[in-house]
Amino acid sequence: MDEIQLTPLARELGLRLVPAHVGVIMDGNGRWAQKRGMPRMMGHRAGVETLRDVIRFSSDVGIQVLSLYAFSTENWKRPADEVGGLMRLLVEFLYKEIDELDANGVRIRFMGDIDALPAPQHKAVEYGLEKTKDNTGLIVNIALNYGARAEIARAARELAAAAVRGELDAAAITEQSVTDALYTAGLPDVDLVIRTSGEMRLSNFMLYQCSYAEFYFPEVLWPDFSKEEYAKVLLQFQQRDRRYGGVK
């Protein structure tokens, strides 16, 4: 661990107690831009700068998985120019950042209906997956064209099809069977969900995986979510008494 990369506040973290899996709903880019009289896309671009810092910091403190809500199935309803800008920004981010991520051992994963993406975005996604597939460091799991309800329905269809083929006894389906049919198969459940901008809802993000997650809703807008803010949330997480339905 290179302590120079850690903020003073982060050095207070009990690094053995950091969450294994952090989910982030990166909210507030548009409002950040509007407050400054800028186009909304400028907020999304500023959010990418924050994303770089959050990925690096997550790797530095030993988090195993960072799941990022980048584009939901509902986001297609936004104005066409904003959707197009977000799609272009995705391609730009992957091609521009992938070498540094790869050099730092980061492995990229995606969850969502990737096959339905436009061709340039699909190609960029495939490039990121292939480039980092053998890395063993932080897993950056990007939710893209993703909705949790659609994910659960997809898992149900896969299990039903396996039962019809005689590969699975429907009566023997367990919670683990469902877990293994989700996009996040092989990853630990989410320990901590952070949604910036003060909004207090999940917005169809990882509903199954967040069953026992801790939740934090900092007021700060995503482009202003600094490493210091991140460290504050992690310190608060370490003070939570996680009972998982039991009694202590």
Protein Blocks (a to p, Z undefined) as FASTA:
>chain_A
ZZklpcfklmmpcfklgcfbdcdddehjlmmmmmnopafklmmmmmmmmmmmmmmmmmmn
opabdcddfbcfklmmpcfklmmmmmmmmmmmmmmmmmmmmmnopacddedjfklpcfkl
mmmmmmmmmmmmmpcbdcddddehiafklmmmmmmmmmmmmmmnopacfklpcfklmmmm
mmkgoiacdfbdcdehhiacekopakllmmmaccdddfbdfklmcfklmmmmmmmmmmpc
cekhpaZZ
